[in-house]
Amino acid sequence: MYKKKKYMKAKIVELETNSKSKNVRDLCRCISDFSWVYQPRSNVVKDDLVTNTLSILAGWRNHFSQLLKVLGANDIR
């Protein structure tokens, strides 16, 4: 907690000096640092977990055949 308070005080001093010296670019950067809010991402896992090696290979075959739009993807082993 001490480090956070120290960091915030340093940022406030930096804001004051940039404001007094009319350094608009750095002032805006400091303000944008304060306005950033942590937003956690949610990673969704599919319900159908595949454990069979043949079905895993078939899934990759389908994925790459759609990705590359290869005709005759059934020939790939």
DRENDRENVEX-855626 format. One record per atom (N, C-alpha, C, O): atom name; chain; x, y, z. Coordinates in pm, whole numbers, plus 50000, padded with zeros to 5 digits. Last residue first. Layout:
N
atom  chain  xx  yy  zz
CA  A  X  Y  Z
...
//
This chain:
77
atom  chain  xx  yy  zz
N  A  49588  46319  45575
CA  A  49584  46222  45685
C  A  49648  46279  45808
O  A  49654  46212  45911
N  A  49385  46452  45325
CA  A  49492  46478  45421
C  A  49479  46381  45538
O  A  49370  46363  45592
N  A  49162  46409  45178
CA  A  49281  46334  45140
C  A  49394  46351  45240
O  A  49489  46273  45239
N  A  48974  46588  45258
CA  A  48962  46452  45311
C  A  49082  46366  45277
O  A  49104  46262  45340
N  A  49004  46818  45120
CA  A  49073  46811  45250
C  A  49062  46672  45310
O  A  49135  46641  45404
N  A  48927  46909  44866
CA  A  48979  46773  44884
C  A  49053  46758  45015
O  A  49156  46690  45020
N  A  49034  47242  44862
CA  A  48942  47141  44812
C  A  49006  47003  44828
O  A  49126  46986  44807
N  A  49082  47471  45116
CA  A  49145  47370  45032
C  A  49038  47270  44989
O  A  48962  47221  45072
N  A  49065  47703  45276
CA  A  48970  47676  45168
C  A  49030  47581  45065
O  A  49028  47606  44945
N  A  49206  47754  45502
CA  A  49279  47764  45376
C  A  49190  47744  45253
O  A  49234  47765  45140
N  A  49001  47725  45692
CA  A  49092  47839  45695
C  A  49160  47860  45560
O  A  49170  47973  45512
N  A  48881  47484  45634
CA  A  48801  47606  45626
C  A  48891  47729  45620
O  A  48860  47826  45551
N  A  49100  47322  45672
CA  A  49035  47319  45542
C  A  48945  47441  45525
O  A  48934  47495  45415
N  A  49163  47373  45938
CA  A  49253  47420  45834
C  A  49191  47415  45696
O  A  49226  47495  45610
N  A  48933  47257  46064
CA  A  48972  47395  46088
C  A  49059  47449  45975
O  A  49033  47557  45921
N  A  48936  46993  45977
CA  A  48824  47080  45942
C  A  48861  47227  45958
O  A  48825  47311  45875
N  A  49177  46914  46095
CA  A  49160  46904  45950
C  A  49046  46995  45904
O  A  49060  47066  45804
N  A  49119  46948  46367
CA  A  49222  47032  46304
C  A  49210  47030  46151
O  A  49229  47133  46086
N  A  48919  46749  46388
CA  A  48888  46889  46418
C  A  48990  46984  46356
O  A  48953  47086  46299
N  A  49065  46522  46329
CA  A  48954  46560  46241
C  A  48916  46706  46263
O  A  48883  46777  46168
N  A  49238  46520  46549
CA  A  49292  46536  46413
C  A  49183  46578  46314
O  A  49207  46662  46227
N  A  49046  46475  46749
CA  A  49130  46595  46753
C  A  49187  46623  46614
O  A  49184  46737  46567
N  A  48947  46228  46678
CA  A  48857  46342  46670
C  A  48933  46474  46678
O  A  48891  46574  46620
N  A  49177  46076  46724
CA  A  49120  46083  46589
C  A  49025  46201  46574
O  A  49023  46267  46471
N  A  49217  46105  46999
CA  A  49316  46160  46905
C  A  49260  46172  46764
O  A  49292  46266  46692
N  A  48979  46215  47231
CA  A  49012  46113  47134
C  A  49106  46173  47028
O  A  49077  46279  46974
N  A  48902  46433  47372
CA  A  49015  46357  47424
C  A  49060  46249  47327
O  A  49171  46196  47340
N  A  48760  46744  47378
CA  A  48791  46632  47291
C  A  48915  46562  47345
O  A  49020  46623  47362
N  A  48490  46894  47538
CA  A  48633  46867  47540
C  A  48659  46739  47462
O  A  48589  46639  47477
N  A  48247  47095  47501
CA  A  48281  46967  47441
C  A  48434  46950  47433
O  A  48497  46987  47334
N  A  48221  47348  47606
CA  A  48178  47234  47687
C  A  48225  47100  47631
O  A  48243  47004  47706
N  A  48485  47587  47582
CA  A  48377  47510  47523
C  A  48346  47389  47610
O  A  48434  47335  47677
N  A  48540  47855  47800
CA  A  48586  47725  47754
C  A  48466  47650  47698
O  A  48358  47649  47758
N  A  48607  48192  47791
CA  A  48503  48091  47791
C  A  48560  47963  47730
O  A  48621  47965  47623
N  A  48748  48427  47987
CA  A  48781  48327  47886
C  A  48680  48215  47897
O  A  48669  48150  48002
N  A  48705  48760  48042
CA  A  48652  48628  48073
C  A  48683  48535  47956
O  A  48647  48563  47842
N  A  48922  49006  48176
CA  A  48863  48936  48061
C  A  48809  48802  48107
O  A  48862  48740  48199
N  A  48882  49290  48387
CA  A  48921  49151  48366
C  A  48849  49090  48246
O  A  48732  49119  48220
N  A  48996  49599  48362
CA  A  48876  49524  48326
C  A  48917  49380  48297
O  A  48979  49352  48195
N  A  49115  49877  48532
CA  A  49136  49735  48504
C  A  49003  49668  48476
O  A  48909  49678  48555
N  A  49110  50191  48378
CA  A  49051  50103  48480
C  A  49074  49959  48438
O  A  49055  49924  48321
N  A  49253  50506  48331
CA  A  49254  50365  48293
C  A  49203  50281  48408
O  A  49246  50297  48522
N  A  49278  50759  48430
CA  A  49146  50719  48384
C  A  49138  50573  48343
O  A  49029  50520  48322
N  A  49546  50794  48489
CA  A  49450  50787  48599
C  A  49314  50734  48553
O  A  49243  50671  48632
N  A  49656  50806  48236
CA  A  49700  50701  48328
C  A  49603  50684  48443
O  A  49579  50572  48489
N  A  49541  51038  48139
CA  A  49494  50910  48084
C  A  49541  50792  48168
O  A  49474  50689  48173
N  A  49690  51222  48283
CA  A  49545  51211  48308
C  A  49493  51079  48255
O  A  49409  51015  48319
N  A  49939  51186  48166
CA  A  49921  51158  48308
C  A  49773  51140  48342
O  A  49736  51053  48420
N  A  49884  51269  47904
CA  A  49931  51133  47930
C  A  49908  51094  48076
O  A  49864  50983  48106
N  A  49818  51538  47944
CA  A  49715  51445  47895
C  A  49755  51300  47918
O  A  49670  51217  47950
N  A  50071  51630  48024
CA  A  49956  51643  48113
C  A  49846  51546  48072
O  A  49786  51480  48157
N  A  50224  51593  47797
CA  A  50251  51510  47915
C  A  50138  51517  48016
O  A  50112  51419  48085
N  A  50090  51789  47635
CA  A  50104  51649  47594
C  A  50127  51557  47713
O  A  50059  51455  47729
N  A  50111  52035  47767
CA  A  49981  51973  47747
C  A  49993  51824  47714
O  A  49913  51743  47762
N  A  50266  52210  47971
CA  A  50310  52097  47890
C  A  50188  52006  47869
O  A  50167  51912  47945
N  A  50258  52432  48139
CA  A  50172  52425  48019
C  A  50222  52321  47918
O  A  50220  52342  47797
N  A  50373  52432  48380
CA  A  50462  52461  48267
C  A  50388  52456  48133
O  A  50449  52473  48027
N  A  50156  52359  48537
CA  A  50218  52491  48556
C  A  50305  52530  48438
O  A  50312  52647  48400
N  A  50108  52098  48445
CA  A  50003  52199  48434
C  A  50063  52340  48444
O  A  50025  52429  48368
N  A  50341  51968  48510
CA  A  50302  51976  48369
C  A  50196  52082  48348
O  A  50194  52149  48244
N  A  50329  51991  48788
CA  A  50439  52056  48714
C  A  50406  52068  48566
O  A  50438  52169  48504
N  A  50095  51844  48844
CA  A  50105  51985  48880
C  A  50214  52055  48801
O  A  50194  52166  48751
N  A  50164  51587  48752
CA  A  50050  51658  48694
C  A  50060  51808  48721
O  A  50036  51890  48632
N  A  50375  51531  48928
CA  A  50401  51539  48783
C  A  50288  51613  48711
O  A  50313  51693  48620
N  A  50233  51518  49165
CA  A  50336  51621  49149
C  A  50368  51640  49001
O  A  50385  51753  48955
N  A  50079  51295  49105
CA  A  50013  51423  49129
C  A  50111  51538  49115
O  A  50078  51643  49059
N  A  50277  51099  49085
CA  A  50195  51131  48967
C  A  50127  51266  48984
O  A  50117  51344  48888
N  A  50368  51094  49347
CA  A  50460  51131  49240
C  A  50383  51170  49114
O  A  50421  51264  49045
N  A  50138  51003  49476
CA  A  50191  51136  49507
C  A  50286  51184  49399
O  A  50284  51302  49363
N  A  50121  50745  49361
CA  A  50014  50843  49338
C  A  50062  50985  49368
O  A  50031  51077  49293
N  A  50355  50626  49463
CA  A  50337  50640  49319
C  A  50232  50747  49287
O  A  50251  50829  49198
N  A  50294  50629  49735
CA  A  50413  50699  49686
C  A  50402  50725  49536
O  A  50437  50833  49488
N  A  50072  50461  49737
CA  A  50059  50601  49779
C  A  50175  50685  49729
O  A  50156  50798  49685
N  A  50196  50223  49650
CA  A  50088  50282  49571
C  A  50069  50430  49607
O  A  50053  50514  49519
N  A  50376  50171  49853
CA  A  50426  50197  49719
C  A  50320  50265  49632
O  A  50351  50352  49551
N  A  50202  50119  50065
CA  A  50291  50233  50071
C  A  50342  50270  49933
O  A  50351  50388  49899
N  A  50082  49881  50000
CA  A  50000  50000  50000
C  A  50087  50125  50000
O  A  50050  50227  49941
//
